[in-house]
Amino acid sequence: MLHVVASPPPLPLPPWYRRRALDDLGRLIEHAEAELGRHLATVERSAADGGGPCPARAELRLAERRLAILRHSRELLLLAGGARPEDRAAA
């Protein structure tokens, strides 16, 4: 049987640390979006050329997952900083 132990609430981060982490995440998200676009273009070209097995599809799924994780990390960091919903939408 699996037992889940609740973790304590995270300690508040200093404002400078949060800003730096959000800036870093922003750059990583931009890079991941560009990577996702490249993989999507490769998959589309492969489909236009007649389909068949395309290793880029697996890479596309990985890029989508990475981008989702980065965006989730940014959301958690914003929530930990007490950001209001309208602030999170703008980020």
C-alpha positions as CSV (number, residue, x, y, z in Angstrom):
1,M,0.0,0.0,0.0
2,L,1.3,3.4,-0.9
3,H,1.3,6.1,1.8
4,V,1.3,9.7,0.8
5,V,2.8,12.2,3.3
6,A,1.7,15.8,3.0
7,S,4.7,18.1,2.5
8,P,4.9,21.3,4.5
9,P,4.0,24.5,2.8
10,P,6.9,26.1,0.9
11,L,8.9,28.8,2.5
12,P,8.4,32.2,1.0
13,L,11.1,33.1,-1.6
14,P,12.8,36.5,-1.5
15,P,11.4,38.8,-4.2
16,W,14.8,39.1,-6.0
17,Y,15.0,35.3,-6.2
18,R,11.4,35.0,-7.6
19,R,12.1,37.7,-10.2
20,R,15.3,36.0,-11.4
21,A,13.6,32.6,-11.5
22,L,10.7,34.0,-13.5
23,D,13.1,35.7,-15.9
24,D,14.9,32.4,-16.3
25,L,11.7,30.5,-16.9
26,G,10.6,33.1,-19.4
27,R,13.7,32.5,-21.5
28,L,13.3,28.7,-21.2
29,I,9.7,28.9,-22.2
30,E,10.6,31.0,-25.3
31,H,13.3,28.4,-26.2
32,A,10.8,25.5,-25.7
33,E,8.2,27.3,-27.8
34,A,10.7,27.7,-30.7
35,E,11.7,24.0,-30.3
36,L,8.1,23.0,-30.4
37,G,7.6,24.9,-33.6
38,R,10.6,23.3,-35.2
39,H,9.4,19.8,-34.3
40,L,5.8,20.6,-35.5
41,A,7.2,21.8,-38.8
42,T,9.2,18.6,-39.2
43,V,6.2,16.5,-38.5
44,E,4.0,18.5,-40.9
45,R,6.7,18.1,-43.7
46,S,6.8,14.4,-43.0
47,A,3.0,14.1,-43.3
48,A,3.0,16.1,-46.5
49,D,5.7,13.8,-48.0
50,G,3.6,10.8,-47.5
51,G,3.6,10.1,-43.8
52,G,5.2,6.9,-42.6
53,P,7.2,6.5,-39.4
54,C,8.5,9.9,-38.2
55,P,10.8,10.0,-35.1
56,A,10.0,13.7,-35.0
57,R,6.5,12.9,-33.6
58,A,8.1,11.5,-30.4
59,E,10.3,14.6,-30.2
60,L,7.2,16.7,-30.7
61,R,5.5,15.0,-27.8
62,L,8.5,15.5,-25.6
63,A,8.7,19.2,-26.6
64,E,5.0,19.6,-25.7
65,R,5.5,18.0,-22.4
66,R,8.6,20.1,-21.6
67,L,6.7,23.3,-22.4
68,A,3.8,22.3,-20.3
69,I,6.1,21.5,-17.3
70,L,7.9,24.9,-17.7
71,R,4.5,26.8,-17.9
72,H,3.3,24.9,-14.8
73,S,6.5,25.8,-13.0
74,R,6.0,29.4,-13.8
75,E,2.4,29.2,-12.5
76,L,3.5,27.7,-9.3
77,L,6.2,30.3,-8.8
78,L,3.7,33.1,-9.4
79,L,1.2,31.5,-7.0
80,A,4.0,31.2,-4.3
81,G,4.6,34.9,-4.8
82,G,1.0,35.8,-4.2
83,A,0.3,36.8,-7.7
84,R,-3.3,37.7,-8.5
85,P,-5.1,35.8,-11.3
86,E,-4.8,38.8,-13.6
87,D,-1.1,39.0,-13.0
88,R,-0.7,35.3,-13.9
89,A,-2.6,35.8,-17.1
90,A,-0.2,38.6,-18.1
91,A,2.9,36.5,-17.4
